[in-house]
Amino acid sequence: MNLHQIDLNLLLLFDALYRCRSVSTAANEIYLSQSAFSHGLSRLRKRLADELFVRINNVMEPTPFAHELANHITPALAQLHNGLNNSLVFNPSTSDIELTFAATDYTQFSLLPKLIGHISKVAPNIRITVVPSEDKVPMAKLVSGELDYVLGFSHEIEKSSTIERQTWLQDSNCTISRKNHPQLKTGLTLDKFLTVSHVRVSPWGEKQGIVDQQLARQGLKRHVALQLPSVMAAPYTIENSDYLLTFPRLMAEHVAKIIDIDIYTPPIAIPDYQLNVYWHKINNNKASHQWLRHLISQL
């Protein structure tokens, strides 16, 4: 018999009666009247060509065929129940799921220390895997489930029909140089900004960053002597050179505790940036995703 030949709701009726051995009790459990339950049982008996349950001493005793049927139906219904509820209920203290992130070095630095510190306490069995971010938002990997989240940054609010985003940090950019830069004794002017060579951070090999775009709007251009994919490595190239680096102020303040640098306000207007977590909309209602996004917003 094919499944489409039977009303699958009748299997719930069968399971309830097999466990309860009472029509009235089983009917109450699945929110049916006794008459509706009896009508459904009659339909199931006719479809399966077996009595299924026989009343003996006021107890509905299963037939041998019903016992055999229950061996298959009971675990199947339990598996369906677990599958449905796993997407609705999430217990971080017992879960052992794996969450996979794609991230640049800077987005890892900005979020993961605090996030992992909290997860290690409240969800000790959860596994986090972080892979290099090969694209700003690798949509195909989010759709396929290969990635759960992408950590990224933006200077504008993106809109997408398939990708959701949540901002966890907004920060400004600054320009840094080595301490006592010989050309910046009186400060950083636009002329000096255009004269001195620069380091450009381009995580995905872009030939223009936000600084270049802002200069281009004024018909200006800077000289980029070094291009790197790593925000974390970039400031250390400044320590022993006369280059300038324009990058997140948060990172500059962190690095200033380790190496000797001067921090300047850029002589051109640069929009603030946002650090975002991206995910595919198909995971909007997944309980584990909702838990993690709420945790990020709390942190």
TABEL-V352463 format. One record per backbone hydrogen bond with DSSP energy under -1.0 kcal/mol. CO is the residue of the C=O (numbers start at 1). NH is the residue of the N-H. E is the energy in kcal/mol with one decimal. If there is no record, write none. Layout:
BEGIN
CO,NH,E / CO,NH,E
END
This chain:
BEGIN
2,5,-1.8 / 3,6,-1.8 / 7,10,-1.9 / 8,11,-1.2 / 9,13,-1.5 / 10,14,-2.5 / 11,15,-2.5 / 12,16,-2.3 / 13,17,-2.2 / 14,18,-2.6 / 15,19,-1.8 / 16,20,-2.6 / 17,21,-2.7 / 21,60,-2.4 / 22,26,-2.6 / 23,27,-2.7 / 24,28,-2.0 / 25,29,-1.9 / 26,30,-1.7 / 27,32,-2.9 / 28,31,-1.0 / 33,37,-2.6 / 34,38,-2.8 / 35,39,-2.2 / 36,40,-2.3 / 37,41,-2.6 / 38,42,-2.1 / 39,43,-1.9 / 40,44,-2.3 / 41,45,-2.6 / 42,46,-2.1 / 43,47,-2.5 / 44,48,-2.6 / 45,49,-1.2 / 45,50,-1.5 / 51,53,-3.0 / 52,63,-2.6 / 54,61,-2.9 / 56,59,-1.3 / 59,56,-3.1 / 59,61,-1.2 / 61,54,-2.9 / 63,67,-2.3 / 64,68,-2.0 / 65,69,-2.6 / 66,70,-2.6 / 67,71,-1.3 / 69,72,-1.4 / 69,73,-2.6 / 70,74,-2.0 / 72,76,-1.3 / 73,77,-2.7 / 74,78,-2.0 / 75,79,-2.2 / 76,80,-2.1 / 77,81,-2.6 / 78,82,-2.5 / 79,83,-2.4 / 80,84,-2.5 / 81,85,-2.4 / 82,86,-2.2 / 85,89,-2.9 / 87,287,-1.3 / 91,94,-1.4 / 91,95,-1.9 / 97,127,-2.6 / 99,129,-2.7 / 100,148,-2.3 / 100,149,-2.0 / 101,131,-2.9 / 102,151,-3.1 / 103,133,-1.2 / 104,108,-2.0 / 105,109,-2.2 / 106,110,-2.2 / 107,111,-1.5 / 108,112,-1.8 / 111,115,-2.2 / 112,116,-3.5 / 113,117,-1.7 / 114,118,-1.6 / 115,119,-2.7 / 116,120,-2.6 / 118,121,-1.1 / 118,122,-2.2 / 119,123,-2.9 / 123,126,-1.5 / 127,99,-2.7 / 129,101,-3.0 / 131,103,-2.0 / 137,139,-1.9 / 138,142,-1.4 / 139,143,-2.6 / 140,144,-2.3 / 141,147,-2.2 / 149,102,-1.8 / 150,278,-3.0 / 152,276,-3.4 / 154,274,-3.2 / 162,281,-2.7 / 164,279,-1.8 / 166,277,-2.5 / 169,275,-2.9 / 171,273,-2.5 / 172,249,-2.7 / 174,247,-2.2 / 175,264,-3.4 / 176,245,-1.9 / 177,262,-2.5 / 181,184,-1.7 / 184,187,-1.4 / 189,193,-2.3 / 190,194,-1.9 / 191,195,-1.3 / 192,196,-2.6 / 197,244,-2.0 / 198,225,-2.1 / 198,226,-1.6 / 200,228,-2.6 / 202,205,-1.8 / 209,213,-2.2 / 210,214,-2.2 / 211,215,-2.3 / 212,216,-2.5 / 213,217,-1.4 / 215,218,-1.5 / 215,220,-2.8 / 216,219,-1.6 / 223,198,-2.3 / 226,200,-2.9 / 228,202,-3.6 / 230,234,-1.4 / 233,236,-1.1 / 234,237,-1.7 / 238,241,-1.6 / 244,199,-2.8 / 245,176,-3.0 / 247,174,-2.6 / 248,252,-2.0 / 249,253,-2.7 / 250,254,-1.3 / 251,255,-2.7 / 252,256,-2.3 / 254,257,-1.1 / 255,258,-2.5 / 255,259,-2.5 / 260,179,-1.5 / 262,177,-1.8 / 264,175,-2.5 / 273,171,-2.1 / 274,154,-2.1 / 275,168,-2.5 / 275,169,-1.2 / 276,152,-2.7 / 277,166,-1.8 / 278,150,-1.9 / 279,164,-3.0 / 280,283,-2.1 / 281,284,-1.9 / 283,286,-1.1 / 286,290,-2.5 / 287,291,-2.3 / 288,292,-2.0 / 289,293,-2.6 / 290,294,-2.1 / 291,295,-2.2 / 292,296,-2.5 / 293,297,-2.1 / 294,298,-2.0 / 295,299,-2.4
END
